[in-house]
Amino acid sequence: MLRRLLALVPIVTLLNVAPALANTLWEVPSGWQLINYKGSDVTVWWTSSPCLNGNISLPKTFTEADRNRFVAMILYAKATSRPMGIWYTLDNGSCVIDAFYVRGQS
């Protein structure tokens, strides 16, 4: 039980921090192109982000489990036509993902 409660701490923390993150995408990812480059760099193209060609990418600090969850969430959102949310930081023209989510109901 304690493990389950501790597993919720990052989620609750993220929900408290989320409003401070200014840049947000909220859209159905049907037109997104997901690419996994050599070295486990996961990048998404053709989002509505202001970056070149809608490019948005995961930071190097994300773990393999984070990348797997991100890919799975995009595939789920595409398959169910649900919108996906992404909070990101715009840094020197690059969009770097801070957090991502899919709501239970759209």
C-alpha positions as CSV (number, residue, x, y, z in Angstrom):
1,M,0.0,0.0,0.0
2,L,2.8,2.4,0.9
3,R,4.5,1.7,-2.5
4,R,1.3,2.7,-4.3
5,L,1.0,5.9,-2.2
6,L,4.6,6.8,-2.9
7,A,4.1,6.2,-6.6
8,L,1.5,8.9,-6.6
9,V,3.8,11.6,-5.2
10,P,5.4,12.5,-8.6
11,I,1.9,12.7,-10.1
12,V,0.6,15.0,-7.4
13,T,3.7,17.1,-7.5
14,L,3.4,17.4,-11.3
15,L,-0.3,18.5,-11.0
16,N,0.8,21.2,-8.5
17,V,3.6,22.4,-10.8
18,A,1.7,22.2,-14.1
19,P,0.0,25.7,-14.0
20,A,3.5,27.3,-13.8
21,L,4.5,25.7,-17.1
22,A,3.4,28.3,-19.6
23,N,3.5,26.4,-22.9
24,T,0.9,23.7,-23.5
25,L,-0.3,21.6,-26.4
26,W,-3.8,20.0,-26.2
27,E,-4.7,18.2,-29.4
28,V,-5.5,14.8,-30.9
29,P,-2.1,13.5,-32.2
30,S,-3.6,12.0,-35.4
31,G,-1.2,14.0,-37.7
32,W,1.9,13.7,-35.4
33,Q,4.9,11.8,-36.7
34,L,6.8,10.0,-33.9
35,I,10.4,9.2,-34.6
36,N,12.9,7.3,-32.4
37,Y,16.4,8.3,-33.5
38,K,19.6,6.4,-32.8
39,G,20.5,6.8,-29.2
40,S,16.9,6.6,-27.9
41,D,16.1,10.2,-28.8
42,V,12.4,10.4,-29.2
43,T,11.0,13.3,-31.2
44,V,7.6,14.3,-32.5
45,W,7.0,16.3,-35.6
46,W,4.0,18.2,-37.0
47,T,2.5,19.2,-33.7
48,S,0.9,22.7,-33.2
49,S,4.0,23.8,-31.2
50,P,5.7,27.0,-32.4
51,C,9.0,25.2,-33.1
52,L,10.2,24.4,-36.6
53,N,7.8,21.9,-38.3
54,G,6.0,21.5,-35.0
55,N,9.0,19.6,-33.6
56,I,8.9,18.7,-29.9
57,S,11.3,16.3,-28.1
58,L,11.9,14.6,-24.8
59,P,14.8,15.8,-22.7
60,K,17.9,13.7,-22.3
61,T,17.0,13.4,-18.6
62,F,13.9,11.3,-19.3
63,T,14.5,7.6,-18.6
64,E,13.7,4.7,-20.9
65,A,10.5,4.1,-18.9
66,D,9.5,7.7,-19.5
67,R,10.1,7.3,-23.2
68,N,8.1,4.1,-23.3
69,R,5.2,5.7,-21.5
70,F,5.3,8.7,-23.9
71,V,5.2,6.5,-27.0
72,A,2.5,4.3,-25.5
73,M,0.4,7.4,-24.6
74,I,0.7,8.8,-28.1
75,L,-0.3,5.5,-29.6
76,Y,-3.3,5.2,-27.2
77,A,-4.4,8.8,-28.0
78,K,-4.1,8.2,-31.8
79,A,-6.0,4.9,-31.6
80,T,-8.8,6.4,-29.5
81,S,-8.8,9.9,-31.1
82,R,-8.4,11.4,-27.6
83,P,-6.5,14.7,-27.1
84,M,-3.1,14.5,-25.6
85,G,-1.7,17.2,-23.4
86,I,2.0,18.2,-23.4
87,W,3.6,20.9,-21.3
88,Y,6.9,22.1,-22.8
89,T,9.7,24.6,-22.4
90,L,10.6,26.8,-25.4
91,D,14.4,27.0,-25.2
92,N,16.3,28.8,-28.0
93,G,13.8,27.8,-30.6
94,S,13.6,24.2,-29.4
95,C,10.5,22.7,-27.7
96,V,11.5,20.3,-24.9
97,I,8.8,18.3,-23.1
98,D,8.3,18.8,-19.4
99,A,5.3,16.6,-18.9
100,F,2.6,14.8,-20.9
101,Y,-0.9,13.4,-20.2
102,V,-4.2,12.0,-21.6
103,R,-7.4,12.8,-19.7
104,G,-9.9,10.0,-19.0
105,Q,-12.5,11.9,-20.9
106,S,-12.0,14.5,-23.6
